[in-house]
Amino acid sequence: MTTDRVRPSGPRRLLSRLRAVMAAPGDVQARLDQIAKMIAANLVAEVCTIYLMRAGRVLELFATEGLRDEAKHKTRLEVGHGLVGHIAAHARPLILSDAQKHPEFTYVRETGEEDFRSFLGVPILRAGHVIGVVSVRNRALKNYHEEEVETLQTIAMVLAELVGSGDLIPHVELHDLGGNATLAPHIEGVSIGSGLAIGAAVIHEAPVVIRKFVADNPDEERERLRVALGSLHQSLDEIIADSDFVPGDEHLDILEAYRMFAHDRGWLSRIEEAIDTGLTAEAAVQREQEEIRARMAQVTDAYLRERFLDVIDLGNRLLNFLSGRAVLGSDEETPEDIVVIARSLGLTDMFHYPRGRLRGIVTEEGSPTSHLAIIANSLDLPFVGQAKGILTSVDPGDMVIVDGNNGVVYVEPGEDVVQAFDERLEMEAQRQQIVSEVRGKPSVSRDGINIKLLMNAGLPNEHEDIESVGADGIGLYRTEFAFMRYSEMPSVDIQTALYRGVLDKARDLPVNFRVLDVGSDKKVGPLKISREDNPAIGWRSLRILLDRPVVLRQQLRAMLRAAAGKTLYLLFPMVADVAELDAARALLDLEVTHARAKRFVLPEDIKIGSMFEVPALAWQLPALLSRVDFLAVGSNDLMQFMFASDRGNPKLVNRYDVLSPAFLSFINSLVGRCEEHGVELSVCGAAAGATTDAMALIGAGVRNLSMTAASIGPVKTMVRSLSVGPLSEYLSTLYELPDHSLRDRLNEYAVDHDIFL
């Protein structure tokens, strides 16, 4: 039997009472206990619990109403253990009418909670991290409703500020101490933008601190939001107008797409709904920010994570306008050469520093796939990301050297370091000159081996770089990126126009169209893909398309029409079983028959390719290679699956190396099998565009590499300085070594043989 629906009392009234409790003098634990009582009463719950995160990612029961009081500070749960631990692990609300049927349900006997059935819990979020869980429960079976979920989420937001004060838990436990608090001569990070720079440190302004959470008048807050949005839109228009990018430029497209996010009705309506619950405009924006950060934490796809960051950046800019704090602008007192230091930097933040003075960027976060990284590279700004501890190691005005080539930052360097920097700067200028000189020359090694250098594409207008960079074709066209522009699945006509435009721009060069590669971490259009704990090996890519054959058939139909009279190169992703490839081929055959019946002009030839990402295919090679014309190794995913190493986990970034003997010997074996069957093999992961990695792959027998447009010049220069035969012989002596990596050996080989790296 279920209970009747009971609506929570007015959220604004509850927030006012919570504010009064938080502001009252006295013991902070007593105030937390009182808040637990208020939550239970408001949501008509028999039990309320507030668990907070302690050091070591352990949840401790800090307050309860309805359970044994002596369990406080004694009951602890690991993240992922029980319903509360499940919420902490996934950063999402959990709503259950009968909690005992949930697979994660666990009795915590010391609390006396055995008899309770219905359950509602939400994470307490701060700066995108789970710092606790607040939950309510009842003995009877009950269906909690959206109003109750929203009310508890709003309460959790207020609780986050109470916890963040440091009175309940020391600040040292609230932060991940990844850096050293003492001044270091250098800090290692990740290279995001190549090049060298020196300048005075400028600390990027800290985010707005919200002082008032509860609104007195929601209508006034809506009006404040409207005015701030107007200022936000105007500022973005000015940035685009003042940029040097011209129509058709990929970088202008990025800024235009960023501006479109600011007009997204879904984003804005969620902020307005939060205002309606009684929050100030600033608190409503922050609540949406926390929700986005929590969703981002569940996404492994780098491209989508960066799009989430774009929206978070917009929210930060909106908070600046709401708070009345001026957005960063030029300052006459700014030093002539500056290096911006920040925890993270939004795409447009960079444009508010003097363009003629900004020399480099250093952040504690950051990713090579971000829009900021793309724009910074286009402006030749050295950029080091993931430089942990940089903010505690640098004071405003300190001299900083940014080595974007090696991902190293030097703070207050000595005279010898500055001298070495000047010498390297001169060498870097010479290097860039060498790279620019080979742009129109063939990619042929010293001993006459031709290496095809293809480019990866998929972002708007990215394929237009094919001529300017001298690529031999597009080795990987990611069709899913185009689909992400649409809220509905694009029609066959829209897809046909898109693919035809890519083929026309490529002229007679090959374009390998990879069909939709999506999953729960990379969603498109109306495809309903539920969140998965491990999306990399879940329901994704070809598995989804075979279960949703209409989507694949429409995409194949569009590609057949777009390639009329030309050669169509089709690439199927994440093939784990030859039977999957056969099923996809059968759908292609149906579309060919359909096109003939409709008297459409067919492609002159159709070449079939398979991504090689799943190691299981190594034991099905004879069957696979008899069915395909080309094979494309996705080195990122293949590495992930070979070494059981989540490529989205920062703790494992340097744990395994593509230049390990195991990986390179595997590639060498795969090359030999492909040669036996007359099948062309290419590598299209990140390794293809890194000069040392590309050199090793060529030594292992690979003759086709697909990479970003920016990597083609340096890799071509490396190829033209290389003798492939001697390198292959040397590498063959290393395959059986027990070494973790051959990188040092190969770098030394390159130095000894004057190979350009």
N, C-alpha and C positions, 0 to 999 in steps of 0.2 A: 504494500500500500504506500502511495506517495503522498507527501504533504501538499497542501495547497500552496500556490505561488504567493510569496510574501515579498513585496517591494521594499527595498531599503529606504530609510527615511532620507530626506533631502540631502544630496551630496554637499551642497554649499553649507548647510547648517552643520553637518558633520565636520567639514573642513575647518569651519570657524571654531568648533569645540576642540579639535585637534591642535589648532594653532594656539589656543589658550593654554592647553595642557603643556605644549612644548615650551611656551614662554614662561611658564610658572617657575618659581624658585623651588629648590629642593633637590632631592636625590634623583638622578637621571633614571635609575632602575625603577624607582617608584612611579615615575612618569610613564615609563614603558609598560609597566603592569596596568596602569590606568588606561592606556591606549588599547591594550588587549581586551579589557572589559568593554570599552566603547565599541570596538569593532564587533565583538560578539553580540552586543545589544542591537547595534544598527542593522546587522545582517541576520538577526533572529537566529543565531547559531548557538549551539550548546557548548561548542569548543572553539577557541581561537588559540593558535600558537604562532610565536614569532621566533624563528631560528635565524641566527646571524653567523656569517662565515668567519672562522678563525684561521690562524696561520696553519698551513698544511692542507688547506681546502677541506676543512672539517666544519660541519654545521652544528652549532651549539644552541640548545633550547634556552632562550633568554627570558621569555615571558609566555605565560599561558593563562587562559581563563577556561575552566572546566576540566582540566587535568590536574594531576597531583602537583602541588606547589613545590614539593621537595625534589621534583625531577629537574627543576630549573638549574642550569649550569652543570648538571651531571649527565644529562642525556645528550649524546653526540651521534651524528650520522655522517657517513662519508658521502661525498658528492656521487650521485648515481645510485645510492642505496635508499630504497623505500620511496614513497611518493614525494616526500620533501626533497630527497636527494635527486630524484628524477627531474623535478622542476629546476633545481640548481644546475643540473647538467645540461639541460636543454634551453634554459632561459625563456620558457614559455609557460603560460597559465595551464593548469590541469583542472578539468571539470568532470566530476564523476558522480553519477547518481548512486552507484554501489561500488565503493572503493575497494571492497574486499575481492572483487572479481578482476581487478587490474593486476597484470603480471608482476608489477613492481611493488605491490602491497606487502608490507612487512609489519608485524606487530612490534611495537616498542613497549614491552610489558611494564617497565618501570613508570610509565606515564599513566597507565590505567586506561588506555584508549581502545580496548578490544571491542567494545560494543558499538562503536560509531561506524556509520555506513557512508552517507553522502559526504562529498569532499570538494572543496574549492580552494585552490592555492595559486599564488602568483609570485614571481620573483621580485626581490627588492634589487633594483638596478642603480648603479652609480658609475658614471663614465663608461657605460657599456659593459660593465662587469657585474656579475651576480654577487651581491654582498649579503644576501639573506633570502628567506622565504617566509611569507605570511600566509596562513591558511585558516579556514574555518571548516567545521564539520558538524553533522547532526546524526543522531541515532537512526532516524527514519530515512527511507529512501526519498530523495528530493532532487528535482531538476533545477539547478542554478541557472539563472538567466543573465542576459547580456548586461543589464543594469548593475547586477551584483558584481559581475566580473570587473566592469569599469570602475565601480566604487572601490573595490579592493585594490585595483591597480593605482588609483589615485592616492589611496592611503599608503600604498607601498612607496610611492614617490616621496611623500612627506616623511615616511620612516627613513628613507635613504639619507635625507638631510640630517635627521637626528643622529643616525649612525655615523655619518660623515663628520660630525663635530669632534669625534675622537674621545668623547666622554664615556662611551660604552666600550669601544674597542680602540686600542692605541693605533694611531695613524700608521705606525710601522707595519701593522698587520693588514691594513687596508690597501697597501700598495705593493706592487710586484717590484722588489728592489733588484732591477737588472743591471744597474750601473754602479760605478764607484763614486762615492761622494767626494773623493779627494781629486785634486787637479792631476790630470794624467798628461804625459807628453804626447800621447796619441791615442785615438779611439778608433777601433775598427768597426766598420758597418758593412753595408752592401752597396755596390756601385749601381746607381740608378741613372746618372748622366755622366758620360765620360768627360775627361778634360781636367785641367789643373787651374786653381784659382787661389788668390790670397786677398785678404781684406779684413776689415774690422768687424767684429761680431755685433750683430743687431738681434736682440732677442724678440722673437715674434710675440705680439701682445697676447696675454692670457685670455681665455674665453670669459664671457660675461658671467659674473656670479649673481644668481637670482636671490634677492632678499625677500620678496613678497610672493607668496604662492596662492593665496586665497583672494579672489576678486570681490570687490564690493558691488560692482555693477557690470554684469556680463555684456550689456550693450556698449558700454564705454570700452571694454576690452576688445570687442569686435571692431570698433572704429579705430582703435589704436593699431590693431593688426592690419586693417585696410590701409592706413596711412604708411605704416612701415613697409608693407608689400609694394606700395607705389614707389617708395624710395629705393627698395631693393631692385625693382625692375628698371628704374632709371639708371642706377649705378651699373647694371649689367649692360644696358644699351651703350653707356659711355665707354665702358671697357672695350666692347666690340668695335665701336666707332673709332677709338683711338689706337686699336691694334694695327699692325702693319700687314696683316694677312688679307689676301684678296679673295673674291668669290671663286669657289672651286678649290681653294686651298684646304687640305685635310684639317689643318689646325683651326681654321675659321669654322669649319663644320663642327669641331669639338666644342668650341665656345657657343655656337648656335644651339647645339643639343643641350648644353649646360643651361642656357637661358630658358629652354623649353621646360626643364624641370621646375623652374620657378613659377610656371603657369599650370602645373599639374593639379587638377581638381581633387584627385584622391588625397594628395598630400595636404592640400589646403583644407579640405573638408574634415580631415581627421584632427587638425589643429582647432578648427572651429568647434567641433564636437567636444573637445577637451575643455574649451572655454565654457561651453554650456554646462559642464559638470561643476563649475565654480572656480576654475583655475584662472589666474591672470594670463594675459597673452604670452608673457615670457615663460611661465610655468607650462603652458599648453605646448609651446614649441619645444621646450626641453623634454616633456613627456614623449612627444613624437620622436625626438632625437634618441632617447633611450630605447624606444621600441625598435627603431631602425638598427641601432647598434646590436641589439639582441638578435634580430633576424640575421644581421650580417655575420654574427659569430657562428651561425649554423651553415653558412655558405662556403663551399670550398673552391668554387670557380673564381679565379682571380678577376676575370672581366666583370662579373656581377658584383663582387666585393667592391671594386673601384667605383661602380655606378652608385652603390649605397653611400660610399664616401662623398660623392658629388652632392647627394641630397643632404648629408650631414653638414657639408660645407655651406650649402645654401641656408640651412637652419642657423648656423653660427652667424652668418652675415645678417640674417633677419633679426637675431637677438641683438646684434650691435645697433641696428636701427631702432628697435623697440626700447632699448635702454638709453638711447640718446647719445651713446658713445660714438664718436666719429670713427668711421672706417679708416684704416691706415692710409696715409697720404704722404706726399713728398715733404721733406723737412730740410730747410736750408742748412741746418746744422749736421745733416747726415754726412758721414765721411765720404770721401771720393770713391773709395772701394769698400763695398760691404759684403758680408756673408750673412745670410739670414739663418738663424738658429731657431728651431721650433720642435715641439712635440710632433705635431702634424701640420701640414699646410694645405689649405684649400686651393683649388685651381685658380681662382681669381685673386687670392691674396698676393700672389707674385706680382700682379700688375699694379699694386698700390705702393711698391717700392720704386725709387727712381731707376728707370730702365738703364740709364747710362752709367749707373753706379753699382748695380747688382752684379756681383761676380760669381756667387755660388750659393748653394742651398745645402743645409744639413738638418736632418730630422731624426727624431727617435723612432718614428714609424716610417711608413712609406713603402711603395712597391714600384718595380719597373714597369708594371702594366697600367699604372694610373694615368689619367689624363694630364695631371700635373707633370708627370715624367715625360710624356710625349711633347708637351709644350716646352718644357725646360730644355729638352734635347734639340728642339727646333731652334731655340735661341742660343744654343751652344753654352748652356750653363752647367758647369760641373755640379753633380748632385750626389750626396752620400745619404742613404737612408738607413734605418734600423741602427743608428749610432747610439746605443744604449748608454745613458749617463751623460750625454753631451750637455744637457741643461744644467746639471750640477757641477760641470767642469769648466764652464765658460761664463765669464762676466761680460756685460756690455762693453764694447770697445777693445776687448782682447784681440790680438792678431791671431787669425785662423788661416791655416792652409787646408784647402779641400783637394784631395787626390781622388777625383772621380773615377780614374782608371782602375785603381786598386781598392776603392772603398775605405779609405783611411782619412782621418781628420787629425791635423796637428794643431795643438793649442799653445799659444805663446811660444813658438819654436825658437830655438837658439840660432845664432848667426850661421852655424854650419848647416843647419837644416834649411834656412832661407837660401843660402848659396846653392845647395843641392837642388832646391826647388827651381831657382832661376835656370840652372843648367837643364833640368828636365823640361821646363817650359819651352826652352829653345829646341830641345829634341822633339817635343810634341808637335811644334810647328812644322818641323821637317817631316815628321811622320804623316801629318795631314796632307802635306804637299805630295808625298809619295802616293798616298791613297787616291788623291784627286787625279793624278796622272794616268791611272790605269782604267778610269771609268769606261772609256770606249774601246779598250783592248780585250782580246779573248781571254777566257779563263783556262789557260793551258799551262801545265807545269813545265819545269825546265827540261824534263825528259820526254816531253811531248804527250802527256796524258791530259785529255780534255775532261774537265770537271764542270758539269752543269750547275749553275747557281740560280736557283729559282727563288721566288719570294712568296711569303705567306700574306694573305689578304682577307678582308671580310668587313672591316670598318668602312664607314661611308667614304667613297672616293679613294680608298686606299689602293685599289688596283691601278689608279691612274699614275702611280709612281713607276710602273713597270718599264717605261721607256727611259725616264730620267736616270734611273739607277743602273740601267744596262742588264736587267735580269733576263734569263733565258726562258722565262715563262712564270706561271703561278703554280707552285707545287702544292699549295693547299689553300683553297678558297673556302672559308668557314661560312656556310650559308646561314647558320643560326643567328649570326649577328644582325643580318638584315631583318630577320623575322622579329627580333626584339623591338623593332620600331613600331610594331602594330599591336593593338589590343585584341584584334581578331586575326585569325589565320589569313594571310594575304592570298588573294585569288590566284588562279593559274595565270591570268593575264598580267597581273602585277609581277609575279615571279618571272614570267617569260621576259618582260621588259628589263628586269634587273639582270638576269643572266645574259641576255643579248647585249646589254650595255657593257658588261665585263668582257665578253668575247670580242666585241667590236674594238674595244680599247687595246686588247692584247694582239689584235691583227691575226697573224698566222702562228703566234706562239701558243703553246699548250696551256690550258687552264684545267687543273684538277678540281672539279666541284665535289666537295664532301657534302653528302646529304646530312640532314639535321642531326647534330650531335648535342642532344639536350638531356637533362635529368633533373632531379629535385633541387640541384644546386645551380641549374642553368635553365630556367623556364622560359617558354615563349608562348605568346598568343593564348588561345583558349585551351591548350593542352592541360588537363587536370593531372598534375603530378604531385603526389603527396610527399611531404618531407620524409627523408630517410636518415637513419643514423649514420650510414656509410654510403653516401651517394656515388662514390667512385666505382663501387662494385655492385650497384643496385640496378633499379629499373631505369635504364638510360639508353641513349643512342639507338643502335639498330634494334635492340630489344623492344623499345617503345614503338618504333616504326613498324615492326612486324605485327605488333599487337594493335596498331592503329594504321592499317594498310592504306586507308583513304589519304592520309597525310602524305605518305611516301609516294603514292601513285600520282597525286597532284604535283608533287615536286618533280618527279620523273617526267611527267607530261610536259611541264613547263621547260625543263632542260632539253627535251627532245625538240620542242618547237624552237627554242632559242638557238640551238646548234644546227638548224636546217642547212644542209649542204656543207657542213664543216665536220671536224672530228670532235666527238663528245667524250671527255674523260670523266668517268664517274667513280667516286671513291666512297666506299662504305665503311663507317666507323665502328670500332670496338667489336669486330668479328671475333667471337670466341669459339665458334664451331662452324665447320664447313657447311653444315646443314642450314645455318642462318644465311650464309651467302647464297646458297641455292634458292632459298625462299625469296630473298630480295631479287635475285635474277629472274625468278618466275614472275614477279610483279612487273619488272622491266619488260619482259616479253609480252605481257598483257597490254602494256602501254604502247609498245611498238605496233602490235596488232591493231589497237584502237586508232593510232595515228594513221596507219595505212587505210583503214576503213573510212576515215574522215578525209582522206586524200591530202594530208599534211605532208610537206616536204620533210623527209627524215634526214638525220645526220649522215654524212658520207661514210662515217665509220664510228663505232662505239667501242671505247676502250674501258675495260672494267678493272678497277683497283680495289684493294683491301687494305685498310689500316692494319698494321701489325703492332698491337699493344698488349695482347693477352698471351702470355707464354705458352698456353696450351696449344696454340697453333703450331708450335715447333714440332709437335708430334703428329701433325696432320699435313705437313708440307707437300708431300706428293699430290694429295687430293686437292689442296688449296692452289698450288702453283699450276696445276693443269686447268684451272678455271679462271685465272686472272691474267691480265696483261701487265700489270705493274703492282708493286707492293710499296707501301709508305710506312716506314717505322716511325711511330710516335714515341720519341725517346723519353719524354716526360712520364707518360703513363707506363711505358714498358719498364722503366727504372722503378717506378712506384710498385708495380706488381712483382717484379723480380726480387726486390729486396724487402717486400712487405713494409714499405716506408711511405707513410702518408705525406705527399708532397705539399699539403697545406699546413703541415705541422712545423712551426719555426724551429722546434727543438731538433728536428731531423734534417734541417736544410743542408748541413755539411756532413751528415753521417755517412752517406754513400755517394760515390763519385761515378759519373758516367765513364771516367777513364780508369775504372777498375779493370783488372785483368779478366774477371768473369764477364763483364758486359762487353768489352771489346772482342774477346774471343767468340762470344755468342754472335755478335754482329758479323765477324769474319766468317763463321760457319754459315750464317744465313745468306751472306753474299754468294758463297760458293754454291749453295743449293739453288739460288735464283739463276745463277749463270748456267747451271746444268739444264734448266727448263726454259731458258731464253726469256726470263721475266726481269723487267727493269726494277731496280730497288732504289728508293730514296730515303733520306732521313729528314723529317720535318719538325722535330722538336727543338728545344732551346739549344741543344748541343750543336746543331748545324750552323748556328750563327756566331759561336764563340771560336776565335781563331785556333786556340790550342786544341779544343775538342774537335773542331772540323778537320784539323790536320791529322788527328788520331783516327778519325772515321775514314778519311781518305787512305791512310796507311792500312786500315783494316779491309779496304776494298770498295768502299762506297764511292760512287761516281756522280751521284745526284744529291744535292743538298738544298733544302728549302728553308728560308730564314726571313727575318724582317728586312725591309728595304734598306735600313741603315747599316745592316751587317754585310751587305754584298760587297761594298768597296774594300773594307779591311780583309774579308775572306779571300777576295779575288787577288789582292796584293800578296797574301800568304801563299796562295796556290802558285802564283807566277814565280815565287822565290824557292819553290819546293821541288825536289827530285823524288818522285813517288816510289820508284823501285827500291832504292836504299832504305827509305823509311819503312816500307813493308817488310823488308828482310829483318830490320832491327826489331820491329814490333813483334814479328813471329817468334822471337826468342824470349818474349816477355809474357806470353799468354798464360803460362802455367805457374807464374810466380804467385806466392801467397800474399802479396802486397795489398794493402787497402786501396791504393791508387797508384797509377803510373804517371801522374801529372808532373811531378818534379823531374822524373827521368826524361819525359818528353820535352819539357821546357829546356832542360839542359841540352838535349839533342838539337833543338831548334837554334840555340845560341851557337853551338859548335858548327852547325851547317848553314849559318847565315839565313835562317828562315824568318821571314817577317811575321812577328806576333804583336 
